[in-house]
Amino acid sequence: MRPIDSETATLAQVRAAIDQVDAELAALLERRAALAATVQRIKPVGGHRGRDPEREAAIVAAMAPLAPSLSREHLTKIMNAVIEAGIDASGV
């Protein structure tokens, strides 16, 4: 899809671009959830199943330079939701 010119784009064009991004995001979230489920199965049970705050902080730190318009606070909220949903989907 071609880049959107924010000065001349119509509402329909921008919404179509958002729909395309959402489709790509859905595929990536599906892939991430499958990988997270694998991680949950591989992890040892001794207190390490579920959430890992240090790993989550590292994920946000790695993503921050790739999404400079989003603050770390916003990335943390987004990734918290993604991680929780992935764990819920894995049945842990």
All heavy atoms as an XYZ file, in Angstrom:
675
protein
N       0.837     -1.181      0.000
C       0.000      0.000      0.000
C       0.883      1.245      0.000
O       1.900      1.292      0.686
C      -0.920     -0.025      1.227
C      -1.871      1.132      1.285
S      -3.145      0.890      2.525
C      -4.549      0.860      1.467
N       0.484      2.235     -0.759
C       1.249      3.478     -0.859
C       1.138      4.283      0.427
O       0.126      4.220      1.123
C       0.730      4.303     -2.027
C       1.015      3.659     -3.359
C       0.571      4.475     -4.549
N       0.217      5.855     -4.234
C      -0.593      6.583     -4.971
N      -1.145      6.074     -6.037
N      -0.867      7.828     -4.658
N       2.161      5.073      0.731
C       2.095      5.934      1.914
C       0.938      6.931      1.800
O       0.570      7.354      0.711
C       3.426      6.665      1.920
C       4.314      5.922      0.983
C       3.428      5.189      0.028
N       0.389      7.287      2.936
C      -0.719      8.236      2.979
C      -0.162      9.649      3.144
O       0.671      9.896      4.015
C      -1.665      7.906      4.165
C      -2.320      6.543      3.976
C      -2.706      8.986      4.371
C      -3.287      6.465      2.828
N      -0.616     10.572      2.300
C      -0.264     11.985      2.438
C      -1.287     12.597      3.387
O      -2.458     12.761      3.038
C      -0.302     12.675      1.079
C       0.037     14.158      1.142
O       0.103     14.723      2.256
O       0.235     14.750      0.078
N      -0.858     12.911      4.598
C      -1.790     13.390      5.616
C      -2.437     14.724      5.258
O      -3.444     15.097      5.831
C      -1.094     13.488      6.974
O      -0.057     14.433      6.917
N      -1.871     15.429      4.302
C      -2.437     16.722      3.888
C      -3.578     16.560      2.886
O      -4.478     17.386      2.836
C      -1.341     17.608      3.290
C      -0.235     17.966      4.263
C      -0.723     18.788      5.443
O      -1.559     19.691      5.249
O      -0.265     18.507      6.573
N      -3.530     15.511      2.058
C      -4.512     15.379      0.983
C      -5.372     14.125      1.087
O      -6.300     13.954      0.307
C      -3.811     15.378     -0.387
O      -2.922     14.259     -0.454
C      -3.050     16.668     -0.619
N      -5.093     13.265      2.036
C      -5.812     11.994      2.142
C      -7.263     12.205      2.550
O      -7.585     13.113      3.317
C      -5.125     11.096      3.156
N      -8.094     11.328      2.034
C      -9.501     11.337      2.451
C      -9.667     10.423      3.653
O      -8.801      9.574      3.930
C     -10.414     10.832      1.327
O     -10.124      9.447      1.088
C     -10.221     11.637      0.042
N     -10.769     10.590      4.340
C     -11.081      9.731      5.476
C     -11.109      8.264      5.039
O     -10.563      7.393      5.715
C     -12.415     10.139      6.104
C     -12.882      9.344      7.306
C     -11.876      9.433      8.449
C     -14.255      9.828      7.755
N     -11.700      7.997      3.896
C     -11.782      6.623      3.396
C     -10.388      6.048      3.127
O     -10.135      4.873      3.436
C     -12.625      6.569      2.128
N      -9.494      6.839      2.592
C      -8.134      6.364      2.322
C      -7.392      6.044      3.616
O      -6.712      5.023      3.705
C      -7.355      7.407      1.525
C      -7.814      7.551      0.092
C      -7.188      8.746     -0.593
O      -6.945      9.786      0.027
N      -6.919      8.601     -1.890
N      -7.531      6.921      4.584
C      -6.842      6.691      5.854
C      -7.428      5.469      6.559
O      -6.694      4.633      7.093
C      -6.906      7.942      6.763
C      -6.276      7.658      8.118
C      -6.214      9.119      6.093
N      -8.745      5.329      6.524
C      -9.367      4.151      7.151
C      -8.954      2.867      6.439
O      -8.736      1.844      7.078
C     -10.883      4.307      7.178
C     -11.314      5.274      8.256
C     -12.802      5.345      8.364
N     -13.191      6.139      9.529
C     -14.397      6.604      9.739
N     -15.377      6.353      8.864
N     -14.666      7.304     10.816
N      -8.819      2.908      5.132
C      -8.363      1.732      4.386
C      -6.938      1.373      4.786
O      -6.600      0.188      4.943
C      -8.460      1.972      2.886
N      -6.104      2.386      4.980
C      -4.727      2.137      5.419
C      -4.715      1.547      6.827
O      -3.939      0.627      7.117
C      -3.917      3.430      5.365
N      -5.569      2.051      7.694
C      -5.673      1.499      9.053
C      -6.134      0.051      8.990
O      -5.601     -0.805      9.709
C      -6.612      2.357      9.923
C      -5.940      3.685     10.258
C      -7.007      1.609     11.201
C      -6.848      4.691     10.952
N      -7.112     -0.239      8.140
C      -7.593     -1.620      7.998
C      -6.469     -2.550      7.564
O      -6.367     -3.683      8.043
C      -8.751     -1.695      6.990
C     -10.025     -1.036      7.503
O     -10.129     -0.762      8.730
O     -10.922     -0.784      6.670
N      -5.610     -2.088      6.662
C      -4.475     -2.891      6.205
C      -3.500     -3.144      7.350
O      -3.032     -4.267      7.553
C      -3.759     -2.210      5.032
C      -2.553     -2.957      4.535
C      -2.872     -4.332      3.990
O      -3.874     -4.506      3.310
N      -2.043     -5.305      4.273
N      -3.185     -2.101      8.109
C      -2.288     -2.251      9.259
C      -2.903     -3.202     10.287
O      -2.220     -4.066     10.839
C      -1.966     -0.873      9.901
C      -1.256     -1.044     11.239
C      -1.137     -0.035      8.949
N      -4.209     -3.067     10.520
C      -4.878     -3.963     11.471
C      -4.805     -5.424     11.032
O      -4.613     -6.315     11.861
C      -6.341     -3.548     11.667
C      -6.491     -2.265     12.469
O      -5.502     -1.814     13.098
O      -7.601     -1.695     12.464
N      -4.926     -5.667      9.735
C      -4.820     -7.034      9.223
C      -3.412     -7.577      9.456
O      -3.237     -8.731      9.876
C      -5.177     -7.076      7.735
N      -2.413     -6.748      9.192
C      -1.026     -7.163      9.430
C      -0.786     -7.387     10.925
O      -0.121     -8.350     11.313
C      -0.068     -6.104      8.889
C      -0.105     -5.965      7.381
C       0.646     -4.739      6.878
O       1.485     -4.179      7.623
O       0.394     -4.326      5.732
N      -1.326     -6.494     11.741
C      -1.171     -6.618     13.185
C      -1.835     -7.884     13.706
O      -1.277     -8.583     14.565
C      -1.757     -5.372     13.865
C      -1.562     -5.228     15.359
C      -0.095     -5.297     15.750
C      -2.172     -3.905     15.826
N      -3.013     -8.214     13.187
C      -3.701     -9.437     13.608
C      -2.845    -10.674     13.321
O      -2.737    -11.566     14.165
C      -5.054     -9.551     12.911
N      -2.229    -10.710     12.151
C      -1.370    -11.848     11.807
C      -0.162    -11.915     12.734
O       0.227    -12.998     13.190
C      -0.932    -11.757     10.348
N       0.431    -10.774     13.048
C       1.579    -10.741     13.959
C       1.185    -11.135     15.377
O       1.917    -11.860     16.061
C       2.228     -9.352     13.957
C       2.983     -8.978     12.689
C       3.393     -7.510     12.733
C       4.189     -9.876     12.482
N       0.014    -10.678     15.823
C      -0.453    -11.048     17.164
C      -0.726    -12.547     17.257
O      -0.431    -13.177     18.279
C      -1.700    -10.240     17.535
C      -1.450     -8.760     17.813
C      -2.775     -8.010     17.922
C      -0.616     -8.571     19.072
N      -1.265    -13.109     16.199
C      -1.500    -14.565     16.164
C      -0.173    -15.307     16.278
O      -0.040    -16.265     17.038
C      -2.219    -14.937     14.862
C      -2.446    -16.410     14.679
C      -3.494    -17.000     15.602
O      -4.284    -16.253     16.188
O      -3.515    -18.241     15.736
N       0.803    -14.860     15.529
C       2.142    -15.479     15.559
C       2.774    -15.329     16.939
O       3.344    -16.277     17.484
C       3.010    -14.829     14.487
C       4.370    -15.421     14.340
C       5.062    -14.822     13.143
N       6.489    -15.065     13.235
C       7.404    -14.329     12.661
N       7.057    -13.297     11.924
N       8.676    -14.606     12.805
N       2.649    -14.131     17.537
C       3.229    -13.888     18.858
C       2.551    -14.755     19.913
O       3.210    -15.307     20.798
C       3.103    -12.410     19.232
C       3.920    -12.076     20.469
C       3.687    -10.668     20.955
N       4.724    -10.241     21.870
C       4.903    -10.732     23.091
N       4.114    -11.675     23.552
N       5.886    -10.277     23.860
N       1.228    -14.873     19.847
C       0.503    -15.693     20.818
C       0.944    -17.153     20.740
O       1.101    -17.822     21.766
C      -1.006    -15.575     20.601
N       1.169    -17.661     19.543
C       1.631    -19.041     19.378
C       3.022    -19.216     19.983
O       3.299    -20.212     20.662
C       1.632    -19.429     17.905
N       3.895    -18.243     19.752
C       5.243    -18.314     20.334
C       5.190    -18.214     21.855
O       5.906    -18.932     22.555
C       6.129    -17.214     19.749
C       6.490    -17.377     18.282
C       7.081    -16.087     17.727
C       7.443    -18.545     18.088
N       4.341    -17.342     22.368
C       4.201    -17.196     23.827
C       3.688    -18.487     24.452
O       4.132    -18.879     25.542
C       3.281    -16.034     24.158
N       2.775    -19.153     23.774
C       2.271    -20.435     24.290
C       3.400    -21.460     24.343
O       3.494    -22.243     25.300
C       1.123    -20.938     23.414
N       4.255    -21.454     23.345
C       5.402    -22.365     23.346
C       6.331    -22.043     24.508
O       6.797    -22.945     25.211
C       6.158    -22.284     22.008
O       5.258    -22.652     20.964
C       7.363    -23.206     21.997
N       6.594    -20.759     24.738
C       7.435    -20.359     25.871
C       6.837    -20.854     27.183
O       7.550    -21.390     28.037
C       7.621    -18.820     25.910
C       8.199    -18.368     27.243
C       8.515    -18.365     24.773
N       5.536    -20.708     27.341
C       4.886    -21.135     28.584
C       5.026    -22.641     28.792
O       5.168    -23.103     29.918
C       3.419    -20.718     28.602
C       3.209    -19.220     28.696
C       3.871    -18.603     29.916
O       3.730    -19.102     31.026
N       4.603    -17.535     29.708
N       4.991    -23.418     27.703
C       5.157    -24.873     27.825
C       6.598    -25.253     28.145
O       6.859    -26.232     28.836
C       4.708    -25.561     26.544
C       3.213    -25.647     26.387
C       2.805    -26.589     25.266
N       3.376    -26.218     23.969
C       2.830    -25.350     23.120
N       1.716    -24.744     23.426
N       3.412    -25.098     21.970
N       7.559    -24.478     27.630
C       8.978    -24.802     27.802
C       9.507    -24.395     29.171
O      10.364    -25.070     29.739
C       9.814    -24.121     26.689
C       9.495    -24.733     25.333
C      11.302    -24.214     26.986
C      10.120    -23.977     24.164
N       9.002    -23.277     29.710
C       9.516    -22.757     30.982
C       9.396    -23.791     32.090
O       8.399    -24.506     32.173
C       8.713    -21.533     31.414
C       9.082    -20.252     30.769
C       8.257    -19.163     31.433
C       8.498    -17.807     30.867
N       7.668    -16.814     31.565
N      10.391    -23.817     32.976
C      10.245    -24.670     34.156
C       9.130    -24.135     35.046
O       8.861    -22.940     35.063
C      11.601    -24.567     34.849
C      12.274    -23.385     34.271
C      11.647    -23.110     32.941
N       8.505    -25.025     35.776
C       7.359    -24.647     36.606
C       7.779    -23.852     37.830
O       7.054    -22.980     38.281
C       6.558    -25.909     37.025
C       5.434    -25.543     37.967
C       6.030    -26.615     35.787
N       8.940    -24.061     38.369
C       9.367    -23.481     39.629
C       9.315    -21.973     39.714
O      10.342    -21.314     39.815
N       8.139    -21.379     39.690
C       7.987    -19.949     39.855
C       8.249    -19.134     38.610
O       8.261    -17.909     38.666
N       8.455    -19.764     37.479
C       8.808    -19.015     36.277
C       7.718    -19.004     35.218
O       7.889    -18.381     34.189
C      10.095    -19.575     35.658
C      11.278    -19.407     36.551
N      11.867    -18.199     36.775
C      11.945    -20.303     37.303
C      12.871    -18.352     37.618
N      12.942    -19.621     37.946
N       6.630    -19.695     35.453
C       5.544    -19.657     34.473
C       4.821    -18.333     34.581
O       4.813    -17.687     35.609
C       4.582    -20.805     34.704
C       5.206    -22.152     34.388
C       4.166    -23.208     34.410
N       3.362    -23.103     33.216
C       3.237    -24.045     32.311
N       3.841    -25.176     32.475
N       2.499    -23.874     31.260
N       4.184    -17.911     33.516
C       3.435    -16.666     33.549
C       4.308    -15.467     33.223
O       5.104    -15.501     32.299
N       4.171    -14.411     34.013
C       4.811    -13.125     33.726
C       6.265    -13.079     34.183
O       6.636    -13.683     35.178
C       4.039    -11.997     34.411
C       2.558    -11.940     34.115
C       2.229    -11.585     32.678
N       2.614    -10.260     32.295
C       1.796     -9.219     32.223
N       0.528     -9.358     32.528
N       2.248     -8.046     31.840
N       7.069    -12.324     33.450
C       8.478    -12.104     33.779
C       8.735    -10.603     33.615
O       9.022    -10.130     32.506
C       9.373    -12.919     32.853
C      10.856    -12.764     33.141
O      11.247    -11.827     33.878
O      11.633    -13.576     32.605
N       8.603     -9.827     34.702
C       8.717     -8.371     34.602
C      10.028     -7.886     33.984
O      10.022     -6.900     33.229
C       8.596     -7.899     36.057
C       7.865     -8.995     36.749
C       8.274    -10.264     36.054
N      11.139     -8.559     34.263
C      12.407     -8.141     33.674
C      12.399     -8.327     32.156
O      12.871     -7.473     31.404
C      13.569     -8.912     34.298
C      13.859     -8.486     35.729
C      15.035     -9.241     36.335
O      15.816     -9.858     35.578
O      15.156     -9.206     37.564
N      11.871     -9.447     31.696
C      11.772     -9.709     30.258
C      10.840     -8.702     29.596
O      11.128     -8.177     28.522
C      11.277    -11.146     30.037
C      10.913    -11.481     28.612
C      12.104    -11.603     27.711
N      11.643    -12.023     26.387
C      12.164    -11.610     25.257
N      13.205    -10.810     25.274
N      11.685    -12.020     24.109
N       9.724     -8.397     30.256
C       8.771     -7.445     29.693
C       9.381     -6.052     29.578
O       9.176     -5.358     28.584
C       7.500     -7.423     30.535
C       6.729     -8.730     30.422
C       5.524     -8.812     31.338
O       4.980     -7.753     31.725
O       5.114     -9.935     31.671
N      10.150     -5.639     30.580
C      10.826     -4.339     30.528
C      11.841     -4.317     29.386
O      11.985     -3.306     28.685
C      11.495     -4.031     31.859
N      12.536     -5.438     29.181
C      13.508     -5.526     28.094
C      12.819     -5.447     26.729
O      13.351     -4.838     25.796
C      14.323     -6.811     28.214
N      11.650     -6.046     26.626
C      10.893     -5.988     25.367
C      10.533     -4.543     25.044
O      10.730     -4.072     23.923
C       9.627     -6.864     25.450
C      10.003     -8.347     25.468
C       8.659     -6.561     24.306
C       8.860     -9.274     25.836
N      10.009     -3.832     26.040
C       9.627     -2.432     25.833
C      10.858     -1.596     25.494
O      10.822     -0.760     24.587
C       8.876     -1.870     27.061
C       8.694     -0.364     26.948
C       7.526     -2.564     27.215
N      11.960     -1.827     26.185
C      13.194     -1.077     25.912
C      13.665     -1.310     24.474
O      14.122     -0.379     23.803
C      14.281     -1.461     26.908
N      13.548     -2.524     23.991
C      13.967     -2.835     22.622
C      13.011     -2.223     21.593
O      13.437     -1.836     20.501
C      14.046     -4.347     22.428
N      11.750     -2.128     21.941
C      10.763     -1.579     21.014
C      10.787     -0.053     20.954
O      10.430      0.524     19.922
C       9.362     -2.045     21.416
C       9.120     -3.520     21.215
S       7.489     -4.011     21.803
C       6.467     -3.360     20.483
N      11.180      0.591     22.043
C      11.099      2.057     22.138
C      11.770      2.783     20.965
O      11.166      3.691     20.386
C      11.653      2.527     23.476
N      12.981      2.395     20.558
C      13.593      3.103     19.421
C      12.861      2.854     18.095
O      12.983      3.641     17.161
C      15.010      2.546     19.347
C      15.242      1.805     20.607
C      13.908      1.460     21.169
N      12.104      1.776     18.019
C      11.375      1.441     16.790
C      10.031      2.163     16.698
O       9.405      2.170     15.635
C      11.150     -0.075     16.716
C      12.417     -0.925     16.785
C      12.064     -2.397     16.882
C      13.313     -0.644     15.595
N       9.593      2.720     17.821
C       8.312      3.434     17.877
C       8.507      4.753     18.613
O       7.973      4.961     19.700
C       7.264      2.567     18.569
N       9.293      5.661     18.029
C       9.661      6.880     18.747
C       8.495      7.810     19.066
O       8.593      8.615     19.987
C      10.674      7.563     17.819
C      10.417      6.990     16.472
C       9.896      5.599     16.707
N       7.381      7.693     18.359
C       6.247      8.572     18.657
C       5.418      8.067     19.832
O       4.538      8.783     20.320
C       5.355      8.742     17.429
O       4.719      7.529     17.112
N       5.698      6.843     20.275
C       5.011      6.294     21.450
C       5.936      6.388     22.659
O       7.105      6.020     22.575
C       4.626      4.831     21.217
C       3.645      4.570     20.077
C       3.483      3.067     19.882
C       2.305      5.220     20.351
N       5.415      6.851     23.760
C       6.227      6.909     24.974
C       6.413      5.505     25.533
O       5.677      4.574     25.194
C       5.545      7.787     26.020
O       4.358      7.158     26.499
N       7.378      5.355     26.412
C       7.576      4.053     27.063
C       6.328      3.658     27.843
O       5.981      2.484     27.907
C       8.780      4.091     27.995
C      10.068      4.093     27.223
C      11.093      3.292     27.917
N      12.296      3.352     27.093
C      13.331      2.629     27.311
N      13.351      1.822     28.332
N      14.371      2.710     26.532
N       5.665      4.650     28.436
C       4.426      4.378     29.184
C       3.369      3.775     28.262
O       2.724      2.785     28.609
C       3.904      5.654     29.824
C       2.624      5.452     30.618
C       2.076      6.739     31.212
O       2.752      7.783     31.155
O       0.952      6.685     31.735
N       3.212      4.344     27.074
C       2.236      3.813     26.126
C       2.648      2.428     25.630
O       1.806      1.519     25.532
C       2.046      4.769     24.943
C       1.263      5.977     25.288
N       1.782      7.240     25.198
C       0.006      6.117     25.744
C       0.871      8.104     25.578
N      -0.218      7.451     25.930
N       3.922      2.256     25.303
C       4.388      0.934     24.876
C       4.188     -0.102     25.970
O       3.807     -1.248     25.694
C       5.868      0.992     24.481
C       6.177      1.510     23.091
C       7.676      1.660     22.911
C       5.606      0.593     22.026
N       4.447      0.285     27.203
C       4.256     -0.635     28.327
C       2.798     -1.059     28.424
O       2.501     -2.252     28.597
C       4.730      0.014     29.641
O       6.133      0.298     29.526
C       4.497     -0.897     30.829
N       1.877     -0.115     28.287
C       0.448     -0.451     28.335
C       0.062     -1.391     27.199
O      -0.662     -2.372     27.402
C      -0.404      0.817     28.271
C      -0.373      1.636     29.523
C      -1.222      2.895     29.345
C      -1.142      3.790     30.556
N      -1.937      5.021     30.380
N       0.543     -1.078     26.006
C       0.220     -1.904     24.845
C       0.773     -3.309     25.022
O       0.063     -4.312     24.837
C       0.762     -1.256     23.553
C      -0.001      0.028     23.247
C       0.708     -2.238     22.376
C       0.670      0.919     22.214
N       2.038     -3.411     25.394
C       2.656     -4.729     25.525
C       2.088     -5.499     26.707
O       1.989     -6.726     26.659
C       4.176     -4.605     25.613
C       4.802     -4.141     24.298
S       4.185     -5.039     22.835
C       4.743     -6.703     23.199
N       1.696     -4.804     27.774
C       1.047     -5.475     28.889
C      -0.226     -6.176     28.406
O      -0.460     -7.346     28.726
C       0.731     -4.469     30.002
C       0.159     -5.137     31.226
O       0.727     -6.091     31.742
N      -0.956     -4.634     31.694
N      -1.013     -5.476     27.611
C      -2.242     -6.071     27.074
C      -1.933     -7.240     26.145
O      -2.583     -8.288     26.203
C      -3.063     -5.012     26.342
N      -0.925     -7.083     25.289
C      -0.548     -8.152     24.356
C      -0.060     -9.380     25.122
O      -0.455    -10.512     24.827
C       0.537     -7.647     23.372
C       1.154     -8.797     22.575
C      -0.047     -6.601     22.429
N       0.788     -9.155     26.123
C       1.345    -10.276     26.895
C       0.248    -10.974     27.684
O       0.177    -12.213     27.696
C       2.487     -9.775     27.795
C       3.694     -9.392     26.919
C       2.873    -10.823     28.836
C       4.744     -8.550     27.629
N      -0.617    -10.217     28.347
C      -1.715    -10.829     29.103
C      -2.608    -11.658     28.197
O      -2.992    -12.775     28.542
C      -2.542     -9.753     29.805
C      -1.918     -9.241     31.072
C      -2.829     -8.305     31.835
O      -4.079     -8.454     31.729
O      -2.304     -7.448     32.543
N      -2.957    -11.109     27.031
C      -3.815    -11.837     26.107
C      -3.128    -13.107     25.606
O      -3.771    -14.154     25.461
C      -4.207    -10.939     24.934
N      -1.833    -13.025     25.340
C      -1.089    -14.209     24.895
C      -1.060    -15.294     25.949
O      -1.218    -16.478     25.638
N      -0.842    -14.901     27.198
C      -0.838    -15.886     28.283
C      -2.230    -16.479     28.475
O      -2.387    -17.687     28.624
C      -0.294    -15.254     29.585
C       1.209    -14.982     29.424
C      -0.556    -16.171     30.775
C       1.820    -14.197     30.560
N      -3.253    -15.621     28.425
C      -4.626    -16.121     28.540
C      -4.948    -17.130     27.427
O      -5.553    -18.159     27.674
C      -5.638    -14.972     28.474
C      -5.655    -14.124     29.734
O      -5.061    -14.534     30.763
O      -6.255    -13.029     29.695
N      -4.500    -16.806     26.222
C      -4.762    -17.693     25.083
C      -4.021    -19.023     25.211
O      -4.475    -20.041     24.694
C      -4.371    -17.008     23.777
N      -2.890    -19.007     25.930
C      -2.104    -20.236     26.071
C      -2.690    -21.172     27.112
O      -2.252    -22.307     27.225
C      -0.654    -19.909     26.415
O      -0.547    -19.468     27.759
N      -3.649    -20.663     27.883
C      -4.292    -21.509     28.892
C      -3.513    -21.657     30.185
O      -3.810    -22.507     30.996
N      -2.495    -20.811     30.402
C      -1.696    -20.875     31.627
C      -2.428    -20.152     32.736
O      -3.006    -19.142     32.580
C      -0.297    -20.268     31.404
C       0.454    -20.152     32.710
C       0.469    -21.116     30.447
